[in-house]
Amino acid sequence: MKNELNELLAQSPFIPFDLVMNSGDRYEVRTASMAVIAKDLLHIFRPKSDRRDVLRLTEISSLEVLEPA
């Protein structure tokens, strides 16, 4: 999963994607600057906010790439 995330975040032009967790929760990644991988964690920074979500890479069940607009 880590390699797939690195590839998605490095794409140029960037293509937005959603993360689906084992719990069924979903997280939107709309720009590459919203997400940072650190060891076995993924930090997702929320736009227009000081908040972030910290996710374990092992708890991500799938990545859903969105169609370009």
Biopython code that builds the backbone (N, CA, C, O; Angstrom):
import numpy as np
from Bio.PDB.StructureBuilder import StructureBuilder

atoms = [
    (1, "MET", "N", (0.825, -1.198, 0.000)),
    (1, "MET", "CA", (0.000, 0.000, 0.000)),
    (1, "MET", "C", (0.869, 1.263, 0.000)),
    (1, "MET", "O", (0.533, 2.263, -0.634)),
    (2, "LYS", "N", (1.986, 1.195, 0.720)),
    (2, "LYS", "CA", (2.860, 2.366, 0.806)),
    (2, "LYS", "C", (3.394, 2.760, -0.569)),
    (2, "LYS", "O", (3.436, 3.943, -0.908)),
    (3, "ASN", "N", (3.801, 1.767, -1.359)),
    (3, "ASN", "CA", (4.314, 2.055, -2.703)),
    (3, "ASN", "C", (3.232, 2.664, -3.589)),
    (3, "ASN", "O", (3.495, 3.611, -4.332)),
    (4, "GLU", "N", (2.020, 2.126, -3.513)),
    (4, "GLU", "CA", (0.905, 2.669, -4.304)),
    (4, "GLU", "C", (0.624, 4.122, -3.923)),
    (4, "GLU", "O", (0.404, 4.968, -4.790)),
    (5, "LEU", "N", (0.633, 4.403, -2.629)),
    (5, "LEU", "CA", (0.395, 5.773, -2.171)),
    (5, "LEU", "C", (1.491, 6.712, -2.659)),
    (5, "LEU", "O", (1.206, 7.816, -3.124)),
    (6, "ASN", "N", (2.736, 6.280, -2.553)),
    (6, "ASN", "CA", (3.851, 7.105, -3.040)),
    (6, "ASN", "C", (3.688, 7.424, -4.517)),
    (6, "ASN", "O", (3.910, 8.558, -4.941)),
    (7, "GLU", "N", (3.301, 6.422, -5.299)),
    (7, "GLU", "CA", (3.111, 6.636, -6.738)),
    (7, "GLU", "C", (1.984, 7.625, -7.006)),
    (7, "GLU", "O", (2.125, 8.523, -7.837)),
    (8, "LEU", "N", (0.862, 7.462, -6.303)),
    (8, "LEU", "CA", (-0.267, 8.386, -6.498)),
    (8, "LEU", "C", (0.100, 9.811, -6.113)),
    (8, "LEU", "O", (-0.264, 10.756, -6.813)),
    (9, "LEU", "N", (0.817, 9.972, -5.008)),
    (9, "LEU", "CA", (1.177, 11.314, -4.536)),
    (9, "LEU", "C", (2.221, 11.980, -5.425)),
    (9, "LEU", "O", (2.304, 13.207, -5.467)),
    (10, "ALA", "N", (3.015, 11.186, -6.135)),
    (10, "ALA", "CA", (4.070, 11.739, -6.980)),
    (10, "ALA", "C", (3.623, 12.017, -8.411)),
    (10, "ALA", "O", (4.369, 12.631, -9.174)),
    (11, "GLN", "N", (2.431, 11.583, -8.789)),
    (11, "GLN", "CA", (1.964, 11.763, -10.168)),
    (11, "GLN", "C", (1.914, 13.231, -10.568)),
    (11, "GLN", "O", (1.578, 14.110, -9.773)),
    (12, "SER", "N", (2.255, 13.459, -11.809)),
    (12, "SER", "CA", (2.138, 14.810, -12.353)),
    (12, "SER", "C", (1.514, 14.691, -13.737)),
    (12, "SER", "O", (2.107, 14.078, -14.625)),
    (13, "PRO", "N", (0.344, 15.257, -13.938)),
    (13, "PRO", "CA", (-0.434, 16.013, -12.958)),
    (13, "PRO", "C", (-1.055, 15.084, -11.902)),
    (13, "PRO", "O", (-1.291, 13.900, -12.145)),
    (14, "PHE", "N", (-1.303, 15.656, -10.747)),
    (14, "PHE", "CA", (-1.890, 14.906, -9.640)),
    (14, "PHE", "C", (-3.331, 14.534, -9.956)),
    (14, "PHE", "O", (-4.096, 15.344, -10.480)),
    (15, "ILE", "N", (-3.692, 13.289, -9.626)),
    (15, "ILE", "CA", (-5.068, 12.824, -9.804)),
    (15, "ILE", "C", (-5.637, 12.531, -8.415)),
    (15, "ILE", "O", (-5.095, 11.691, -7.697)),
    (16, "PRO", "N", (-6.718, 13.208, -8.026)),
    (16, "PRO", "CA", (-7.305, 13.006, -6.696)),
    (16, "PRO", "C", (-7.750, 11.553, -6.489)),
    (16, "PRO", "O", (-8.073, 10.839, -7.438)),
    (17, "PHE", "N", (-7.754, 11.146, -5.225)),
    (17, "PHE", "CA", (-8.188, 9.792, -4.888)),
    (17, "PHE", "C", (-8.807, 9.769, -3.503)),
    (17, "PHE", "O", (-8.627, 10.690, -2.707)),
    (18, "ASP", "N", (-9.531, 8.708, -3.234)),
    (18, "ASP", "CA", (-10.123, 8.467, -1.923)),
    (18, "ASP", "C", (-9.446, 7.258, -1.297)),
    (18, "ASP", "O", (-9.071, 6.308, -1.986)),
    (19, "LEU", "N", (-9.297, 7.312, 0.010)),
    (19, "LEU", "CA", (-8.813, 6.168, 0.782)),
    (19, "LEU", "C", (-10.014, 5.530, 1.441)),
    (19, "LEU", "O", (-10.859, 6.233, 1.996)),
    (20, "VAL", "N", (-10.106, 4.218, 1.392)),
    (20, "VAL", "CA", (-11.167, 3.498, 2.086)),
    (20, "VAL", "C", (-10.489, 2.650, 3.160)),
    (20, "VAL", "O", (-9.600, 1.851, 2.867)),
    (21, "MET", "N", (-10.918, 2.834, 4.387)),
    (21, "MET", "CA", (-10.325, 2.135, 5.512)),
    (21, "MET", "C", (-11.053, 0.817, 5.761)),
    (21, "MET", "O", (-12.170, 0.616, 5.285)),
    (22, "ASN", "N", (-10.416, -0.074, 6.507)),
    (22, "ASN", "CA", (-11.046, -1.350, 6.872)),
    (22, "ASN", "C", (-12.369, -1.127, 7.596)),
    (22, "ASN", "O", (-13.282, -1.947, 7.494)),
    (23, "SER", "N", (-12.473, -0.022, 8.326)),
    (23, "SER", "CA", (-13.688, 0.304, 9.081)),
    (23, "SER", "C", (-14.819, 0.792, 8.179)),
    (23, "SER", "O", (-15.970, 0.868, 8.608)),
    (24, "GLY", "N", (-14.487, 1.126, 6.917)),
    (24, "GLY", "CA", (-15.476, 1.684, 6.011)),
    (24, "GLY", "C", (-15.386, 3.206, 5.914)),
    (24, "GLY", "O", (-16.011, 3.808, 5.041)),
    (25, "ASP", "N", (-14.614, 3.831, 6.805)),
    (25, "ASP", "CA", (-14.413, 5.280, 6.733)),
    (25, "ASP", "C", (-13.687, 5.622, 5.444)),
    (25, "ASP", "O", (-12.883, 4.839, 4.938)),
    (26, "ARG", "N", (-13.988, 6.825, 4.914)),
    (26, "ARG", "CA", (-13.373, 7.294, 3.676)),
    (26, "ARG", "C", (-12.684, 8.626, 3.926)),
    (26, "ARG", "O", (-13.163, 9.454, 4.701)),
    (27, "TYR", "N", (-11.559, 8.818, 3.262)),
    (27, "TYR", "CA", (-10.808, 10.064, 3.362)),
    (27, "TYR", "C", (-10.481, 10.527, 1.954)),
    (27, "TYR", "O", (-10.015, 9.749, 1.122)),
    (28, "GLU", "N", (-10.732, 11.802, 1.699)),
    (28, "GLU", "CA", (-10.473, 12.386, 0.384)),
    (28, "GLU", "C", (-9.075, 12.988, 0.352)),
    (28, "GLU", "O", (-8.668, 13.688, 1.279)),
    (29, "VAL", "N", (-8.349, 12.711, -0.720)),
    (29, "VAL", "CA", (-7.051, 13.347, -0.955)),
    (29, "VAL", "C", (-7.191, 14.079, -2.282)),
    (29, "VAL", "O", (-7.168, 13.460, -3.346)),
    (30, "ARG", "N", (-7.335, 15.384, -2.216)),
    (30, "ARG", "CA", (-7.610, 16.181, -3.417)),
    (30, "ARG", "C", (-6.382, 16.868, -3.990)),
    (30, "ARG", "O", (-6.380, 17.272, -5.153)),
    (31, "THR", "N", (-5.324, 17.005, -3.170)),
    (31, "THR", "CA", (-4.051, 17.546, -3.641)),
    (31, "THR", "C", (-2.936, 16.744, -2.977)),
    (31, "THR", "O", (-3.124, 16.188, -1.895)),
    (32, "ALA", "N", (-1.789, 16.685, -3.620)),
    (32, "ALA", "CA", (-0.663, 15.925, -3.064)),
    (32, "ALA", "C", (-0.201, 16.500, -1.731)),
    (32, "ALA", "O", (0.311, 15.766, -0.886)),
    (33, "SER", "N", (-0.374, 17.792, -1.534)),
    (33, "SER", "CA", (0.073, 18.412, -0.289)),
    (33, "SER", "C", (-0.819, 18.073, 0.904)),
    (33, "SER", "O", (-0.482, 18.408, 2.040)),
    (34, "MET", "N", (-1.936, 17.423, 0.665)),
    (34, "MET", "CA", (-2.839, 17.028, 1.758)),
    (34, "MET", "C", (-2.354, 15.795, 2.499)),
    (34, "MET", "O", (-2.821, 15.537, 3.609)),
    (35, "ALA", "N", (-1.436, 15.025, 1.932)),
    (35, "ALA", "CA", (-1.057, 13.741, 2.522)),
    (35, "ALA", "C", (0.457, 13.611, 2.628)),
    (35, "ALA", "O", (1.199, 13.976, 1.716)),
    (36, "VAL", "N", (0.893, 13.081, 3.767)),
    (36, "VAL", "CA", (2.314, 12.838, 4.005)),
    (36, "VAL", "C", (2.463, 11.445, 4.611)),
    (36, "VAL", "O", (1.786, 11.102, 5.580)),
    (37, "ILE", "N", (3.361, 10.643, 4.024)),
    (37, "ILE", "CA", (3.624, 9.305, 4.546)),
    (37, "ILE", "C", (4.821, 9.377, 5.486)),
    (37, "ILE", "O", (5.861, 9.941, 5.145)),
    (38, "ALA", "N", (4.663, 8.799, 6.672)),
    (38, "ALA", "CA", (5.736, 8.746, 7.658)),
    (38, "ALA", "C", (5.777, 7.335, 8.236)),
    (38, "ALA", "O", (4.914, 6.957, 9.028)),
    (39, "LYS", "N", (6.776, 6.568, 7.840)),
    (39, "LYS", "CA", (6.921, 5.162, 8.245)),
    (39, "LYS", "C", (5.663, 4.378, 7.932)),
    (39, "LYS", "O", (5.359, 4.150, 6.761)),
    (40, "ASP", "N", (4.923, 3.958, 8.950)),
    (40, "ASP", "CA", (3.719, 3.152, 8.705)),
    (40, "ASP", "C", (2.437, 3.948, 8.916)),
    (40, "ASP", "O", (1.365, 3.377, 9.115)),
    (41, "LEU", "N", (2.559, 5.282, 8.870)),
    (41, "LEU", "CA", (1.407, 6.158, 9.074)),
    (41, "LEU", "C", (1.209, 7.071, 7.873)),
    (41, "LEU", "O", (2.152, 7.386, 7.146)),
    (42, "LEU", "N", (-0.019, 7.482, 7.685)),
    (42, "LEU", "CA", (-0.354, 8.474, 6.666)),
    (42, "LEU", "C", (-1.048, 9.634, 7.366)),
    (42, "LEU", "O", (-2.058, 9.453, 8.047)),
    (43, "HIS", "N", (-0.495, 10.821, 7.189)),
    (43, "HIS", "CA", (-1.092, 12.028, 7.759)),
    (43, "HIS", "C", (-1.895, 12.716, 6.660)),
    (43, "HIS", "O", (-1.364, 13.020, 5.592)),
    (44, "ILE", "N", (-3.174, 12.958, 6.927)),
    (44, "ILE", "CA", (-4.036, 13.656, 5.970)),
    (44, "ILE", "C", (-4.410, 14.994, 6.599)),
    (44, "ILE", "O", (-5.054, 15.039, 7.648)),
    (45, "PHE", "N", (-4.003, 16.080, 5.952)),
    (45, "PHE", "CA", (-4.285, 17.414, 6.441)),
    (45, "PHE", "C", (-5.572, 17.912, 5.817)),
    (45, "PHE", "O", (-5.753, 17.844, 4.601)),
    (46, "ARG", "N", (-6.456, 18.410, 6.649)),
    (46, "ARG", "CA", (-7.761, 18.874, 6.158)),
    (46, "ARG", "C", (-7.646, 20.292, 5.611)),
    (46, "ARG", "O", (-7.031, 21.153, 6.241)),
    (47, "PRO", "N", (-8.231, 20.538, 4.450)),
    (47, "PRO", "CA", (-8.156, 21.881, 3.859)),
    (47, "PRO", "C", (-8.871, 22.906, 4.728)),
    (47, "PRO", "O", (-9.896, 22.621, 5.348)),
    (48, "LYS", "N", (-8.306, 24.099, 4.755)),
    (48, "LYS", "CA", (-8.890, 25.236, 5.486)),
    (48, "LYS", "C", (-9.100, 24.914, 6.960)),
    (48, "LYS", "O", (-10.085, 25.339, 7.563)),
    (49, "SER", "N", (-8.167, 24.161, 7.531)),
    (49, "SER", "CA", (-8.292, 23.739, 8.924)),
    (49, "SER", "C", (-6.904, 23.438, 9.470)),
    (49, "SER", "O", (-5.969, 23.189, 8.709)),
    (50, "ASP", "N", (-6.776, 23.463, 10.786)),
    (50, "ASP", "CA", (-5.527, 23.057, 11.431)),
    (50, "ASP", "C", (-5.571, 21.584, 11.804)),
    (50, "ASP", "O", (-4.638, 21.073, 12.425)),
    (51, "ARG", "N", (-6.638, 20.900, 11.435)),
    (51, "ARG", "CA", (-6.827, 19.504, 11.813)),
    (51, "ARG", "C", (-6.169, 18.562, 10.811)),
    (51, "ARG", "O", (-5.975, 18.893, 9.641)),
    (52, "ARG", "N", (-5.836, 17.386, 11.310)),
    (52, "ARG", "CA", (-5.307, 16.331, 10.449)),
    (52, "ARG", "C", (-5.766, 14.993, 11.000)),
    (52, "ARG", "O", (-6.106, 14.870, 12.177)),
    (53, "ASP", "N", (-5.771, 14.005, 10.138)),
    (53, "ASP", "CA", (-6.080, 12.638, 10.525)),
    (53, "ASP", "C", (-4.803, 11.828, 10.364)),
    (53, "ASP", "O", (-4.062, 12.005, 9.398)),
    (54, "VAL", "N", (-4.555, 10.949, 11.306)),
    (54, "VAL", "CA", (-3.388, 10.072, 11.238)),
    (54, "VAL", "C", (-3.906, 8.643, 11.092)),
    (54, "VAL", "O", (-4.610, 8.127, 11.960)),
    (55, "LEU", "N", (-3.543, 8.022, 9.981)),
    (55, "LEU", "CA", (-4.052, 6.694, 9.643)),
    (55, "LEU", "C", (-2.914, 5.685, 9.574)),
    (55, "LEU", "O", (-1.814, 6.006, 9.125)),
    (56, "ARG", "N", (-3.181, 4.487, 10.012)),
    (56, "ARG", "CA", (-2.205, 3.400, 9.867)),
    (56, "ARG", "C", (-2.320, 2.832, 8.448)),
    (56, "ARG", "O", (-3.418, 2.529, 7.979)),
    (57, "LEU", "N", (-1.188, 2.694, 7.780)),
    (57, "LEU", "CA", (-1.203, 2.171, 6.415)),
    (57, "LEU", "C", (-1.810, 0.770, 6.359)),
    (57, "LEU", "O", (-2.436, 0.406, 5.364)),
    (58, "THR", "N", (-1.630, -0.008, 7.410)),
    (58, "THR", "CA", (-2.153, -1.377, 7.422)),
    (58, "THR", "C", (-3.672, -1.419, 7.526)),
    (58, "THR", "O", (-4.273, -2.472, 7.316)),
    (59, "GLU", "N", (-4.305, -0.288, 7.847)),
    (59, "GLU", "CA", (-5.759, -0.244, 7.974)),
    (59, "GLU", "C", (-6.458, 0.305, 6.736)),
    (59, "GLU", "O", (-7.681, 0.448, 6.719)),
    (60, "ILE", "N", (-5.673, 0.616, 5.691)),
    (60, "ILE", "CA", (-6.262, 1.079, 4.439)),
    (60, "ILE", "C", (-6.646, -0.146, 3.625)),
    (60, "ILE", "O", (-5.801, -0.992, 3.333)),
    (61, "SER", "N", (-7.920, -0.243, 3.259)),
    (61, "SER", "CA", (-8.350, -1.421, 2.487)),
    (61, "SER", "C", (-8.262, -1.203, 0.985)),
    (61, "SER", "O", (-8.002, -2.147, 0.238)),
    (62, "SER", "N", (-8.478, 0.052, 0.524)),
    (62, "SER", "CA", (-8.378, 0.300, -0.914)),
    (62, "SER", "C", (-8.160, 1.782, -1.201)),
    (62, "SER", "O", (-8.397, 2.651, -0.362)),
    (63, "LEU", "N", (-7.699, 2.028, -2.421)),
    (63, "LEU", "CA", (-7.522, 3.379, -2.950)),
    (63, "LEU", "C", (-8.418, 3.493, -4.170)),
    (63, "LEU", "O", (-8.399, 2.624, -5.042)),
    (64, "GLU", "N", (-9.198, 4.552, -4.236)),
    (64, "GLU", "CA", (-10.085, 4.749, -5.380)),
    (64, "GLU", "C", (-9.696, 6.031, -6.088)),
    (64, "GLU", "O", (-9.933, 7.132, -5.594)),
    (65, "VAL", "N", (-9.096, 5.867, -7.250)),
    (65, "VAL", "CA", (-8.666, 7.017, -8.047)),
    (65, "VAL", "C", (-9.884, 7.615, -8.715)),
    (65, "VAL", "O", (-10.699, 6.901, -9.299)),
    (66, "LEU", "N", (-10.004, 8.941, -8.627)),
    (66, "LEU", "CA", (-11.153, 9.637, -9.215)),
    (66, "LEU", "C", (-10.856, 10.004, -10.658)),
    (66, "LEU", "O", (-9.705, 10.221, -11.037)),
    (67, "GLU", "N", (-11.887, 10.068, -11.437)),
    (67, "GLU", "CA", (-11.725, 10.478, -12.837)),
    (67, "GLU", "C", (-11.378, 11.946, -12.908)),
    (67, "GLU", "O", (-11.982, 12.756, -12.205)),
    (68, "PRO", "N", (-10.406, 12.312, -13.750)),
    (68, "PRO", "CA", (-10.099, 13.745, -13.902)),
    (68, "PRO", "C", (-11.321, 14.515, -14.397)),
    (68, "PRO", "O", (-12.112, 14.017, -15.197)),
    (69, "ALA", "N", (-11.448, 15.726, -13.905)),
    (69, "ALA", "CA", (-12.615, 16.552, -14.291)),
    (69, "ALA", "C", (-12.472, 17.076, -15.691)),
    (69, "ALA", "O", (-13.352, 17.784, -16.178)),
]
sb = StructureBuilder()
sb.init_structure("model")
sb.init_model(0)
sb.init_chain("A")
sb.init_seg("    ")
for serial, (resi, resn, name, xyz) in enumerate(atoms, 1):
    if name == "N":
        sb.init_residue(resn, " ", resi, " ")
    sb.init_atom(name, np.array(xyz, "f"), 0.0, 1.0, " ", f" {name:<3s}", serial, name[0])
structure = sb.get_structure()
